Amino acid sequence: MAYETLTHDIEDGVLTITLNRPDKLNAFTVTMADELEQSFREVNDNDDVRAIIVTGAGRAFCAGMDLSVGGNVFGLDETKQPTLADIADLASPEMKDVRDTGGRVSLAIHDCRKPVIAAINGPAVGIGATMTLGMDARLVSQKARFGLVFGKLGIVPEAASSWFLPRIVGLPKALDLVMSAEILDADATVEAGLAAAVYEPDQLLIEARALADKWTKGRSAVAVALSRQLLRRNVAIEHPADAHRVDSLAMFWTSVGDGKEGVAAFLEKRDPDYSGRASDLPPFYDEWISPDGR
């Protein structure tokens, strides 16, 4: 399909999503939120894609919310007075213009069945920074900048970053990053634990693709999808016995699926030929990842 704010390019199983408003430094809009959410939901059913890279067109990754639009710049309905009870059902159409647009994107990334890698080619500020926290790796160009600048605008960190950020850098560092609202250069971004490494601008996408291949090429799409979700979700549960329950189901279904081919290939000293599809995961999966309709 045609997108207004993005481009999609699939090459050898890797989907590159490019934020494509270069004249606006790829500033975030409600339309971009809708298109990103749709992209990360729909890719779950596209078995031609095994990994995703997100980058920006031109010299920026994403300069944050487009503050030049009229009305509520965050796309929210100011006539409403929402409460916790109102927003309990995230699927309610009445809450679409109350829900944080960045959070809708982050939840779609979190639920994605494919690894997602941020290739941060330039400034990533506000939602441009927080949207990457739900991704599985952040690689930065020497020209990258990373800013959680909400404190300077009188607002709070969004895109579920209060959940993701402390898990990445720890609570004390997360508090400092949010409260100081500083914009970090590429080296400081890595030093803070927010990114894996700094690369020359012309090497960034090459390295992002190499990481995508390292994680997914020649691997079982089912095992990759389940492993991603096990690590993301089990880190937040209360007791290892709860991890054991879902580990057991995942192990059972992979052992009777692609696991058979993996074991045979190992014993026969050949490359495996997996047939499992991320679009068709074991029966327990949907109930596990969305027990309350999230």
C-alpha positions in Angstrom: 0.0 0.0 0.0 1.0 3.6 -0.4 2.0 5.5 2.8 1.9 9.2 3.3 4.7 9.5 5.9 6.7 6.2 5.5 8.4 4.1 2.9 8.7 0.3 3.0 11.5 -1.6 1.3 11.9 -5.4 1.6 15.3 -6.9 0.7 16.2 -10.5 1.4 13.7 -10.8 4.2 14.5 -7.5 5.9 11.9 -4.8 5.9 13.3 -1.2 6.1 10.7 1.3 7.3 11.9 4.8 6.6 10.3 7.8 8.3 9.8 10.0 5.3 9.1 13.6 6.0 12.7 14.9 5.4 11.6 18.5 4.9 10.1 18.4 8.4 13.1 16.4 9.9 10.6 13.4 9.9 8.5 15.1 12.6 5.9 12.8 14.1 2.2 13.2 13.2 -1.0 11.3 14.0 -0.8 10.0 10.5 2.7 8.7 11.0 1.5 7.0 14.3 -1.4 5.4 12.4 0.9 4.2 9.6 3.6 2.9 12.0 1.0 1.0 14.1 -0.5 -0.5 11.0 3.0 -1.5 9.7 4.0 -3.3 12.9 0.6 -5.1 13.2 0.4 -6.2 9.5 4.0 -7.4 9.3 3.1 -10.2 11.7 1.2 -11.9 8.9 3.9 -11.3 6.2 6.1 -14.3 6.2 8.4 -12.7 3.6 9.8 -10.5 6.4 12.0 -11.9 9.1 13.4 -8.6 10.7 12.6 -4.9 10.6 14.9 -1.9 10.5 13.6 1.6 11.2 15.5 4.7 10.0 14.9 8.3 8.9 15.0 10.0 5.5 17.5 12.8 5.1 19.5 14.2 8.0 17.2 13.3 10.9 15.7 10.2 12.4 12.7 12.0 13.9 12.7 15.5 15.4 9.7 14.7 17.7 6.1 15.7 17.4 5.2 18.2 14.7 4.4 21.2 16.8 3.3 23.3 13.8 -0.1 21.6 13.4 -3.3 23.3 14.6 -5.3 22.4 17.7 -3.9 19.9 20.2 -0.5 19.1 18.6 -0.6 15.6 20.1 -3.8 14.8 18.3 -5.9 14.5 21.5 -9.5 15.6 22.1 -9.4 18.4 24.6 -13.2 18.3 25.1 -12.9 15.0 27.0 -12.0 14.5 30.7 -10.7 10.9 30.7 -10.3 8.8 33.9 -8.5 5.6 34.6 -11.8 3.8 34.3 -12.4 5.3 30.9 -9.1 4.1 29.5 -9.2 0.6 31.0 -10.3 -0.7 27.6 -7.6 0.3 25.2 -9.6 -1.1 22.3 -12.5 1.3 22.9 -13.0 3.6 19.9 -13.9 6.4 22.4 -10.3 6.3 23.7 -8.5 6.6 20.4 -8.2 10.4 20.7 -7.3 10.1 24.3 -4.6 7.5 24.0 -1.0 8.7 23.5 -0.2 8.2 19.8 3.4 7.2 20.6 2.1 4.5 23.0 0.0 3.0 20.2 3.2 2.6 18.2 5.2 1.2 21.1 2.6 -1.4 21.9 2.5 -2.5 18.2 6.3 -2.8 18.3 6.2 -4.7 21.6 3.7 -7.2 20.1 5.6 -7.6 16.9 6.7 -11.1 16.0 9.9 -10.0 14.2 13.0 -8.3 15.8 13.0 -4.5 15.3 16.2 -2.6 15.0 16.5 1.2 15.1 19.1 2.7 12.8 19.2 6.2 14.3 20.8 8.3 11.5 20.4 11.8 13.0 18.5 13.7 15.7 15.9 11.5 17.6 14.1 13.8 20.0 10.9 13.3 22.1 8.8 10.7 20.4 11.7 10.2 18.0 13.7 8.9 20.9 11.0 7.1 22.9 9.6 5.1 20.0 13.0 3.4 19.7 12.9 2.1 23.3 10.4 -0.6 22.4 12.7 -1.8 19.7 15.2 -4.6 20.2 18.4 -2.7 19.4 19.4 0.9 18.8 22.4 1.6 16.5 23.5 5.2 16.1 25.3 7.2 13.5 28.0 9.7 14.5 25.4 12.3 13.5 22.8 11.0 15.9 21.4 12.9 18.8 19.1 11.4 21.5 16.8 13.6 23.6 14.1 12.9 26.2 13.2 16.6 26.3 9.7 16.4 27.7 10.6 18.3 30.9 11.4 21.3 28.8 7.9 21.3 27.2 5.9 20.8 30.4 4.8 17.3 29.5 5.7 13.8 30.5 7.6 10.9 28.7 5.2 8.9 26.5 5.2 5.9 24.2 5.2 3.7 27.3 8.8 4.8 27.9 8.2 4.8 31.6 8.0 1.0 31.2 10.8 0.5 28.6 13.4 3.0 29.7 14.2 1.7 33.3 14.4 -1.8 31.9 17.1 -0.6 29.5 19.2 1.7 31.6 18.0 1.1 35.2 15.8 3.4 37.3 18.4 5.9 38.6 19.7 6.5 35.0 16.2 6.7 33.6 15.2 9.3 36.2 18.3 11.4 35.4 17.7 11.2 31.6 14.0 12.3 32.0 14.5 15.0 34.6 17.6 16.5 33.0 16.0 16.5 29.5 19.4 16.8 27.9 20.1 16.0 24.3 22.9 13.5 24.1 25.4 13.1 21.3 26.1 9.7 19.7 28.9 8.7 22.1 26.9 9.8 25.2 23.9 7.8 23.9 26.0 4.7 23.9 27.6 5.5 27.2 24.1 5.9 28.8 23.2 2.4 27.7 20.6 3.6 25.2 22.4 2.3 22.1 24.7 -0.5 21.2 27.4 1.2 19.1 28.2 4.3 17.0 28.9 3.9 13.3 30.0 6.1 10.4 26.9 7.4 8.6 27.4 5.3 5.5 27.9 2.1 7.6 24.8 2.5 9.8 22.3 0.6 7.6 25.0 -2.0 6.7 25.5 -2.7 10.4 21.8 -2.8 11.1 21.3 -5.3 8.3 24.2 -7.4 9.6 22.6 -7.5 13.0 19.2 -8.5 11.5 20.9 -11.3 9.6 22.8 -12.4 12.7 19.6 -12.7 14.7 17.2 -14.2 12.0 18.9 -15.6 8.9 18.6 -19.4 8.8 16.6 -19.4 12.0 13.1 -20.7 12.8 10.7 -17.8 12.4 8.5 -19.4 15.1 11.4 -19.8 17.6 12.5 -16.2 16.9 9.0 -14.8 17.5 8.5 -16.9 20.7 12.0 -16.1 22.1 11.5 -12.4 21.6 8.2 -12.4 23.4 9.4 -14.7 26.2 12.3 -12.4 27.1 10.2 -9.2 26.8 7.3 -10.4 28.8 8.8 -12.8 31.4 11.2 -10.1 32.7 8.2 -8.3 34.1 6.4 -11.2 35.8 6.5 -11.9 39.5 7.8 -15.5 39.9 10.0 -17.8 37.8 7.3 -20.4 38.0 5.2 -18.2 35.8 8.0 -18.1 33.3 8.3 -21.9 33.6 4.7 -22.3 32.6 4.9 -20.4 29.4 8.5 -21.7 28.7 7.0 -25.2 28.9 4.3 -24.5 26.3 6.7 -22.7 24.0 9.2 -25.6 24.3 6.6 -28.2 23.7 5.2 -26.6 20.6 8.7 -25.8 19.1 9.9 -29.3 19.9 7.1 -30.9 17.8 7.5 -28.2 15.1 10.8 -26.7 13.8 12.7 -28.3 16.6 12.5 -31.6 14.9 14.1 -30.2 11.8 16.7 -28.4 13.9 17.8 -31.6 15.7 17.9 -33.6 12.5 20.0 -30.9 10.8 22.4 -30.9 13.7 22.8 -34.7 13.7 23.2 -34.8 9.9 25.7 -31.9 9.9 23.7 -29.8 7.5 21.8 -26.4 7.4 18.3 -26.7 8.7 15.3 -26.0 6.4 12.7 -24.6 8.7 9.0 -24.5 7.6 7.4 -22.8 10.6 5.8 -19.4 10.0 5.5 -16.5 12.4 2.0 -15.9 11.0 1.0 -19.2 12.5 2.1 -19.5 16.1 1.1 -22.2 18.6 -2.5 -22.2 20.0 -1.5 -20.7 23.4 0.1 -17.6 21.9 -2.7 -15.1 21.4 -4.2 -15.8 24.9 -0.7 -15.4 26.4 0.2 -12.1 24.9 -3.2 -10.5 25.3 -5.0 -11.9 28.3 -7.0 -8.7 28.9 -7.4 -7.5 25.3 -4.4 -5.3 25.1 
